[in-house]
Amino acid sequence: MNLRTALRQGSEILASAGTPEPRLTAELLLCHALRRERSYLYAHPEHELTAVEWLHFGRYLHERLQGKPLQHITRRQEFYGREFEVTPAVLIPRRETEHVVEQALLHAPGARRVLDLCTGSGNLAVTLALELGAWAAATDVSFDALAVARRNVQRHKARVDLVQCDLAGAVGGRFDLIVANPPYIPLHEIPALQREVRDHEPHAALAGGETGVEFYRRIVPEAERLLAPGGWLIVEIGYQGEAGVRAAFGAAWPELATEYDLAGWPRVVRARFTP
């Protein structure tokens, strides 16, 4: 079977099962089976798959049909123009989280000491360290998540130190910028999530307590302890959490604002620490 036929059949199989973006998914799975870039598929449509390549492609299609996220099959995801390793130990970086980076670059371009809470794959810490030319500390309660983050730090040669702790419990010093993408999905909404998320991504990175804003009520006091005067706290939030997150900030945060994503949902809350 050549690439042209394999791609067509794979796309049809995925489409018949209702898989989102079946053509693109088939392309990425086929590239992963061949260990080649997408351009190869179109430059060499006559390439005959070896038995091993065909077996790999068939297995990847089966895994995707069973609900396994594409990123867990390929073990990679792009974020802010860079490729990051992902595994079931970490939340898959979403494009929506790039709004945190954009807000940080806009409002704290001079930040030289950055703290990333709930770092997961390390995508925020690595990106901000590189984009700002800064040093970053990144924390996570999960040792397995930090192992993935460490490989991403090494891959991108970023100045990031990793700390295993709950939020900022083991962190001291002063920072110019603190960012976080904490768990923010209310517990009662977990069963209704897409199966790719509900059944395959780490529960601890999703579940944000009864209301979805419990983590933010802990993050704000930590930020008040660690931020230098004039420093920024920038956090991603869930669509249902804006009011609760904003309520967690007190008088020390006079510059408090919400940013919305392209769909019009509240996505990022930013605040400047002015004690």
N, C-alpha and C positions, 0 to 999 in steps of 0.2 A: 504494500500500500504506500502511495506517495503522500507527500505533505498536503497537497491540494485536497485529495480525497479524505485524508484523516481529519483535516480541519473542517471540511464540510460535514462529515458524519458526526464529529464531536459537537459541533454547533447545533446540529439537529437534535441530538440526544439531550443536550442541556436545555434547549428551547422547549422540547416536548415535556420536560419536567418542571417548567416554569422558573428555571434558574435565571436570575437577573443577568443582563448583558452576556448572553450565551456565546456570541461570536468572540468577544474580547476574552472571556474566560477560557474558551477553547484555545485561543491563541497563546495565552499565558501558560496554560497547562502543557500545551505541546512544546513550547519553548523550554519549559522546565524539564520535560522528558528528554529533549535533545541536548540540554545544557547550552543553548544558543540564544541569541537576541532575536526580537520579533522581526527585524529586517531580513533575517535568513529565510523566514517562511515565504516571503514574497520574492526574494532573489533566487530561491531554489525550490519552486513548487514541485519539481519532478523528483526531488530527493526521496529515495525509497527508504522507509523506516526499517531499521534492523529489528530483529525479534525482541531484543531488550528494550529498544525505544518504544515499540508498540505495547509491550507489557507495562512499561512505566506509564504511558499515556492512558491506557485502559484503567490502570489502578487509580490514577489521579482523577479521572472522570468519575469513577465509582465513589471515591471519597467525597468529591464535591456534591454528587447526587445525594449522598447520605447527610449532607448539611455541614460538612467540615468546611470552615472558611478557606477561601482561596489562599489567603496569606499564611495560613497554617500549613498548607500543602507546599507552597513555594518557599516559605520561611522568610519572606521579605515583604516590605511595604515602603513606598516612597512617602517622605514627609518633608515638606519645604525644599524640594529639589534634591534631597539626599535619600539614599536607600538604607533602610534599617532592618536588622534582623528581628523577626518576631517569632515567638513560640507560644504554646498554650499557657505559659506562665505569665504573660503580659497582655495588657489590653492592646488591641491593634490600633496603631495611630490613625486618627481620623483627620480628614481635611479640615473639619470644623475647628480642630485644635490649633490650626495655623493662625486663627484669629488671635490667640494668646501671643504668638510670636510677633504678629503685626502690631499689636498694641504695645508690646514691650519695646519694639524698635522705634515706635513713634513717640512714646512718652518717656522712655528711659534710655535714650541712645548712648548716654555716657556711663551707664552702669558697668562697673568693673568687678563687682562681687555679686554673684547670683545664687539664689537658693531655689531648687526645684523640689517640691514635696510630692510624694506619690509618683515617683519618676517612671516606674514601669520599664519600658524599653530604653529609657533615657533620651527619647526624641526631643523633648523640650530643652533639657539641660545641654545636650550636645549642640543643638541648633543655635541656642542663644549664646553659648560660649564661642562658637565660631562666628556668628553674625556680629556679635558685639566686640569680639576680641577680648573676651572676659574670662575669668575663672569662675567655675560653678561648683557648688556642692549639690548633690542629689541624694535624696533619701527614699527608702521604701522599706516597708515592714517585711517584705518577702525576699528571702535569700535567693530563690530561683529567679525572681524578676531582676535582681541586681546582677546575677550572673549574665543575663542577656544584656543588660545595660552596659556591663563592663566590656563585653565584646564590641558593642557599638561605639563606646568611647575609644577603644583601641583602634577600631577600623577607621574612624574619622580623625584620629589624633587630636582629640579635643582636650582642653584643660578642665577636666571634671573629676572631682573626688566623690566617691560613693560611700554612703553611710547607711547601715541597716538600723533602722529605728522607726518608731511610730511617729509620723509627721516630723516635727523638729525636736523630738525629745532628747536626742544626743548631740544637738548642734548648739554652738555658741558663737560669739563674735557679732559683727555688724555687716549687714548686707545692703546693697543699693536697690536690689530688686528681688522680690520673691514671687514665684509663679507656682501654680498648682492646677492639676486636673484630677481632683479627688473623686472618689465614688459619689455619685449624686442621683442614682435611680432609687426612688422609694421602694421599699420591700414589696409592697403590694403590686407594683408594676412589673416585677421581675418575671412572673409566669407568662406575661403577655409579650415579652420580647421576641424578636425573630429567633428561630432555633439556632442559627449560626452564632448568635450572641449568647443566648440563654444557656445553651448546652456546651459551648466550646470555649468561651472566654472566661477568665478567672472571676468567680463570684465576688471575691473580696475587692476586686477593682471596679465592680459595678454597683454593689449594694450600698446605698448611702443612708441607711437607717429608715425609720418610720416615715419621715417627711422628705428625705433627700437632702437636707441642709445641715445635718448634724456635724459633718466634718468641717464646714465653714465656721461654725460656732467655736470650734477648737483652733482653727487656723488663724483667725483674726487676733486672738490674744498672743499666739506664738509670733505673729508678724510684729506686733507691738513690742515684743521683747527683743526681736532680732533686727528690725529695720533701722537704718540710720534715718535721722530726721530728713524729711523730703523724699524718702524712698517710696517705691511703689509696690503694692500687692496687686497682682493680676491673676484672676482665676477663671477657669471655664465653669459654666453652670449648666444645669438642665433646664429645659423649656419651662418647667413648672416651678423652678426654685428662685426666681428673681426676687420676689418680695422677701422671702425668708433669708436669703443671702444678704441683701442690703440691710436687713434689720440687725444683722450680726455686727455691723460697724457702728462705732460710737462717735463721740465728739472729736476724737483725735484724727478723724478721717473726713475733713471738710470737702475734699475733692473726690466725690464718689459718682461713678457713672456706669451705665450699662451700654454695651455694644451689641448690635444685632447682626445675625448672619444674613446671607443672601435670601433666605426664605422668610425673613422677618421675625425669627425667633430670638429671644434673648440668649446670648451665647457667652459673653464675657463680662465680668464685673471688674472694674479697675478702681483703685483708691490710692490716694497719696497720704502717707503718714506724716501728720503735722502736729506733734504733741505740744 
